[in-house]
Amino acid sequence: MKIGILSRNANLYSTKRLVEACIQRGHEVEVIDTLSCYMNITANKPKIHYKGRILNEFDAIIPRIGSDITFYGTSVVRQFEMMNVYTLNKSIAITRSRDKLRSMQILAGHNVNLPITGFASSPDDIEDLIKMVGGAPLVIKLLEGTQGLGVVLAETSKAAQSVLHAFMELKANILVQEYVKESNGADIRCFVIDNKVVASIKRQAKEGEFRSNLHRGGTASFIKITPEEEKIAIASAKVLGLNVAGVDILRSNKGPAVLEVNSSPGLEGIETISKKDIATLIVKYIEKEASKQNKKSKNNL
């Protein structure tokens, strides 16, 4: 097969590992800079142009779409879908997961346990919003934030009001969420492929920090998840329509609670700690699903 990896940086660990796995499995592979793609949107023969050539030779695409280019990146993925190229995660699923509010509403609508979460627009509602999620301490998140950026822990109601007022003055879209103290600054990253948790790690925030992201200085270790945690991770990826996902879970007094679902989860931490070849598992899944789609397309001709 000819596999394309949509990535802005060919030197990223995840991109390099996926390239290695494709080559080891005998596939031809190319890293495509997402923002260098430009599209011919027509009813009969939609095309993607890239650096002066038409991209019409790919059997499958692996989207590694950064949060800062979600709009353009998903439009490129959608164009490949219009060209009947298999995409690891569909554009609509990536869009759902990237919008924190939308994803949480979808998850809640399917009875997936979440931390108590509030959303408001008017400064007049701030006091009641804080009470609604259980009061301080509480977590305030920018909807567009990623890797722990745009996430603030407000330890008092007064601090929460100040931060919320500031964000609202800037017309920022924010979520307010209960602070799950019993998680002790730790969360669990479950890596889901094809409705199976193939690996999981515990991420622990560094001293004096509540965000467990590895990019924020957190540490990671192996963890064995419970059947309930496995079930909620699989359900979260499934209801958002993601074939491959990183599902972040907190251990709370009310059971496992989903923090976030990532459509382009990084491979470095999970592969290093779990000692599993996640990249190859992804490529094997693509082989199975792309051949199904290609066979179906031929039968419809």
C-alpha positions in Angstrom: 0.0 0.0 0.0 0.9 3.6 -0.4 0.3 5.4 3.0 0.4 9.1 3.6 1.0 10.7 7.0 -0.5 14.1 7.4 2.0 15.8 9.7 3.6 19.3 9.9 6.9 17.9 11.2 8.5 14.7 9.9 10.9 14.8 12.8 8.3 14.3 15.5 8.7 11.0 17.4 5.1 9.8 16.5 5.6 10.6 12.8 9.0 8.9 12.6 7.7 5.8 14.4 4.7 5.5 12.0 7.0 5.9 9.0 9.3 3.1 10.4 6.3 0.8 11.0 5.0 1.4 7.5 8.4 0.5 6.0 8.8 -2.5 8.2 5.4 -3.8 7.1 6.4 -3.4 3.4 4.5 -0.3 2.6 5.5 2.8 0.7 5.0 5.9 2.9 5.2 9.7 2.5 4.9 12.4 5.1 2.7 15.2 3.8 2.8 18.7 5.3 -0.9 19.3 5.9 -0.8 23.1 5.3 1.0 22.6 2.0 -2.0 20.7 0.6 -4.5 22.7 -1.6 -7.8 21.4 -2.9 -9.8 21.3 -6.1 -13.4 20.9 -4.8 -15.6 19.5 -7.6 -18.5 17.1 -7.8 -17.0 14.6 -10.2 -13.3 14.5 -9.5 -12.2 16.1 -6.2 -8.4 16.5 -6.0 -5.7 17.4 -3.6 -2.6 19.2 -5.0 0.7 19.2 -3.1 3.8 21.0 -4.2 2.8 21.0 -7.8 1.5 17.5 -8.1 -1.9 15.7 -7.6 -2.1 13.3 -4.7 -4.0 10.5 -6.3 -1.8 7.5 -5.5 -2.6 6.9 -1.8 -4.5 3.9 -0.4 -4.7 5.2 3.2 -4.0 8.4 5.2 -2.9 8.7 8.8 -4.0 12.2 10.1 -1.7 13.7 12.7 -3.6 17.0 12.9 -2.4 19.5 15.4 -5.0 21.5 17.4 -3.8 24.8 15.9 -4.7 23.7 12.4 -7.9 21.6 13.1 -10.1 23.6 10.7 -7.8 23.3 7.7 -6.5 19.9 8.7 -9.9 18.3 8.8 -10.8 19.9 5.5 -7.8 18.1 4.0 -8.9 14.8 5.6 -12.4 15.3 4.3 -11.1 15.8 0.8 -9.3 12.5 1.0 -12.5 10.9 2.1 -14.3 12.4 -0.9 -11.6 10.7 -3.0 -12.4 7.4 -1.4 -9.1 7.2 0.3 -9.2 5.3 3.7 -8.5 7.6 6.6 -7.5 6.2 10.0 -9.8 8.7 11.8 -12.6 10.4 10.0 -12.7 14.2 9.7 -16.0 14.4 11.6 -14.6 12.3 14.5 -11.5 14.5 14.7 -13.7 17.6 14.8 -15.9 16.2 17.5 -13.0 15.3 19.8 -11.2 18.7 19.3 -14.2 20.7 20.4 -14.0 20.0 24.2 -17.6 21.2 24.8 -19.1 19.2 22.0 -17.2 16.0 22.9 -18.2 16.3 26.5 -21.9 16.8 25.5 -21.7 13.7 23.3 -20.0 11.6 26.0 -22.6 12.8 28.6 -25.4 11.9 26.2 -24.1 8.4 26.1 -23.9 8.1 29.9 -20.1 8.3 30.0 -19.0 9.5 33.5 -17.3 12.9 33.5 -16.2 15.4 36.1 -19.0 17.9 36.8 -18.6 20.5 34.1 -20.2 23.9 33.5 -20.3 26.3 30.5 -21.5 29.9 30.4 -21.1 33.1 28.5 -22.3 35.9 30.7 -20.3 37.3 33.6 -23.6 37.6 35.5 -23.7 33.8 35.8 -20.2 33.3 37.2 -21.2 33.0 40.9 -23.9 30.4 40.2 -21.6 28.6 37.7 -19.0 28.1 40.5 -21.6 26.7 42.9 -23.0 24.4 40.1 -19.7 22.5 39.8 -19.3 22.2 43.6 -17.4 25.4 44.4 -13.6 25.9 44.8 -11.1 24.6 44.2 -12.1 24.1 40.5 -10.5 23.8 37.1 -10.9 26.4 34.3 -10.1 25.3 30.8 -9.9 27.1 27.5 -11.8 25.1 24.9 -9.0 25.6 22.4 -6.2 24.6 24.8 -4.0 21.6 24.4 -1.2 19.7 26.3 -2.2 21.5 29.5 -2.0 25.0 28.1 -5.0 27.2 28.9 -5.8 25.2 32.1 -6.0 26.9 35.4 -6.6 25.6 38.9 -8.5 28.2 41.0 -8.1 27.4 44.7 -10.7 29.8 46.0 -14.1 31.2 44.8 -12.6 34.7 44.6 -9.7 33.5 42.4 -12.1 31.6 40.2 -14.3 34.7 39.8 -11.2 36.8 38.8 -10.0 34.3 36.2 -13.5 33.7 34.8 -14.1 37.5 34.5 -10.7 37.9 32.7 -11.4 35.1 30.2 -14.9 36.4 29.5 -13.5 39.9 28.9 -11.3 38.4 26.3 -14.3 36.6 24.7 -12.6 33.3 25.3 -14.7 30.1 25.4 -14.1 28.3 28.7 -15.2 25.3 30.6 -15.5 25.1 34.4 -14.9 21.7 35.9 -14.8 20.2 39.4 -11.4 19.5 40.8 -11.1 15.8 41.6 -8.8 16.1 44.6 -8.6 12.3 45.2 -6.8 11.8 41.9 -3.7 13.4 43.5 -2.6 15.1 40.3 -2.6 11.8 38.3 -4.5 10.6 35.3 -4.5 7.5 33.1 -3.9 7.6 29.4 -5.5 4.7 27.7 -4.5 4.1 24.1 -7.4 2.6 22.1 -7.2 1.0 18.7 -10.2 -0.8 17.1 -12.3 -0.8 20.3 -9.5 -2.3 22.4 -7.2 -0.7 25.0 -3.8 -1.8 23.7 -1.7 0.1 26.3 -2.2 2.3 29.4 0.0 4.5 31.5 -0.3 6.6 34.6 0.8 10.2 34.3 1.7 12.0 37.5 2.0 15.8 37.9 5.3 17.1 39.2 5.5 18.6 42.7 3.4 21.8 43.0 1.6 21.2 39.7 -1.8 19.7 39.1 -1.5 19.1 35.3 -0.2 15.7 34.6 0.7 16.3 30.9 4.2 15.0 30.1 4.8 18.3 28.2 4.3 20.1 31.6 7.0 18.1 33.3 4.8 15.2 34.5 6.2 11.6 34.8 4.7 8.4 33.4 4.6 4.8 34.7 3.0 1.5 33.8 -0.4 0.9 35.3 -2.9 -1.9 35.1 -6.4 -0.6 34.5 -9.6 -2.0 35.9 -12.3 -3.6 33.7 -14.5 -0.5 34.4 -11.7 1.8 33.2 -11.2 -0.3 30.1 -14.9 -0.2 29.4 -15.2 3.6 29.7 -12.1 4.2 27.5 -13.5 2.0 24.7 -16.9 3.6 25.0 -15.5 7.1 24.8 -13.6 6.4 21.6 -16.5 4.6 20.1 -19.2 7.3 20.7 -16.9 9.9 19.2 -16.3 7.7 16.2 -12.5 7.4 16.7 -10.7 4.2 15.5 -7.5 5.3 17.3 -7.7 7.5 20.4 -5.9 8.5 23.6 -8.5 8.6 26.4 -7.6 10.4 29.6 -9.3 9.1 32.7 -9.3 10.3 36.4 -9.8 7.9 39.3 -12.5 9.6 41.3 -14.7 8.6 44.3 -17.5 8.2 41.8 -15.6 5.8 39.6 -13.5 6.5 36.5 -14.2 9.9 34.9 -13.2 10.9 31.4 -11.2 14.1 31.2 -10.5 14.2 27.4 -10.4 12.2 24.2 -7.5 12.8 21.9 -7.7 12.0 18.2 -3.9 12.3 17.5 -2.4 10.8 20.7 1.4 10.9 21.0 3.3 7.7 20.8 6.5 8.5 22.7 5.3 8.2 26.3 3.0 5.3 25.8 5.5 3.2 23.7 8.4 4.0 26.1 6.6 3.0 29.3 4.4 0.1 28.0 7.3 -1.3 25.8 4.6 -2.0 23.1 5.0 -1.3 19.4 1.9 0.9 19.1 2.9 2.2 15.7 2.9 -1.3 14.2 -0.5 -2.0 15.7 -1.8 1.1 14.0 -0.4 0.1 10.6 -1.8 -3.5 11.0 -5.2 -2.0 11.7 -5.0 0.2 8.6 -4.0 -2.8 6.5 -7.2 -4.6 7.6 -9.6 -1.7 7.2 -8.2 -0.1 4.0 -8.4 -3.5 2.2 -12.0 -3.7 3.3 -12.8 -0.3 2.0 -10.9 -0.8 -1.3 -12.7 -4.1 -1.9 -16.0 -2.4 -1.2 -15.2 0.4 -3.6 -14.3 -2.1 -6.4 -17.6 -4.0 -5.9 -19.5 -0.8 -6.3 -17.9 0.0 -9.6 
